[in-house]
């Protein structure tokens, strides 16, 4: 699995990792170096990736904030 350095992204993935393991698969988590401890505390082997620079994340977050939310249809 691959995750960002945010618990809000990683925690919801954990049930999937557990299901993969129950099905007999090996699970390796690729994550930014700054997030290694959280991955290891969750009991998964860790594959290091570079962290994304704060200024690069700021650009992405600014673009997301400018987008209008999709309209829900019922």
Buried (B, 14 or more C-beta within 10 A) or exposed (E): BEBBBEEEEBEEBBEEBBEEEEEEEEBEBEBBEEBBEBBEEBEBEBEEBEBEEEEEEEEEEEEEEEEEEEEEEE
